[in-house]
Amino acid sequence: MAKIRSAAVAGTFYPADPTILTRDVQKFLDEASQTDGTPENEAPPKALIVPHAGYVYSGSVAARAYAKLLPLKNTITRVVLLGPCHRVPVGGLALCSADFFETPLGRVAIDKELSAKVSKRPQVFTFDDTHIEEHSLEVNLPFLQTVLNDFTLLPIVVGQASPQEVAEVLEDVWGGEETLIIISTDLSHYLNYKDCQALDSQTVQAIETFSPSKIGNNQACGRIPMRGLLEVAQARGMDIQTLEVKNSGDTAGSHDRVVGYGAWMLSGGRQPSAHESFAYKMQSVMKRYGPTLLQLAAASIKRGITHQTPVKLDIASFPESLRQYGACFVTIEKDGSNLRGCIGSLQPHQSLAKDVADNAYKAAFADPRFPPVEKEELKDLSLHISVLSPSFPITFTNEADLLEQLRPHVDGLIIQDGNKRALFLPSVWEKIGNKKQFLTHLKIKAGLSADHWSDGFQAWRFITEGIHSEQLDEPGKLWQDEAKKQPL
């Protein structure tokens, strides 16, 4: 028997009678089409930002966005809909276990394939209670049921989460032209008319300039999913168009205590490069699990001192992000800036967690440039973990061409000629800021002469995302005994 999430706000936020509902939605769409229309060469929308108040207040604003979908009624077959929670608080992003969402216009099937895909993320889980009475998603469905033909729905209620966690999920479900992303949000709440206009204008500017950090807590109830979308859109080089901005004082309410509404369309853009995708993913991983990786590296070094082996790991107990294959370098410094060991992997060959543990041990005890680390030194040591992106060959005609292509403080560089090979992490730019000197020192590290060049000279670039123990609130705790307990 199918499990139905029944309409919760039919008869309050929008008409419960299907005939009246159809009439009202169509009227909103007709008026929006007459006001705006769709320019002949306009790029189709990939994402929309729409309000979710009662139709008498925000229906005309929402219609300005939904009218853009009319030419795509047979193209869009998947809708990913994210909105904030107003009823039952939730930490993270909540899915619904129902098979269908129901409105007076019928049922919409839940996309079980996408649900299963995003549920692998640690910030995503199923929590029906937050969906039962939530209106931020439901009020959008009659518009979608009117402008689209057959489509599946992935409804997500967003609670306490970071924009990066939302962005990760959006990347997972981005798809192609068949997939539409919708963020449901109202703007400022319960200000007087003048103050509402002033604050909403700031929000409009932040949205139009892809500045999610400038959208404050009092500017939009759906700010978290909206910030996540703006981060993805900026990374993809998308265009954004403001379609309408009003408040309840403009539609059906007084000017004393109003709520703001806006509609935006995002289109165009490109597929991020492999390096951009890596950076986007690893920034989130390091923000969430970077301290855990530093503790893991420290534990491996301490075990090396007492047992002459790296720390033993139960990989199954680690989060999925750390179980996935990854390549890293672990750098040990003494007294703040003096190199004390550095070992790493060029290519992923084991889980990231194990690579960190193994390379931390090797950096401390197997770097031929230094004697093994001793227990008395630990209090003076700091750690830096750099996770490497895939490396890509650089095509160049001569040394000047290679130097021109290097990006200081961004690129790591691998060079090889014959059997001589060497690598510099991007962090080396902090000590060698000049491109020519950067390459010269890397040649010398590889055992080549400073002025060496040949037709067989090869180079690859990569980037890294990392974390330094000095970024921790209490870096000294890495070396205390209680740090052995890793908060996984």
Summary of the structure (lengths in Angstrom):
residues: 488
radius of gyration: 26.9
end to end distance: 38.7
largest distance: 82.3
contacts: 1646
relative contact order: 0.10
helix: 41%
strand: 24%
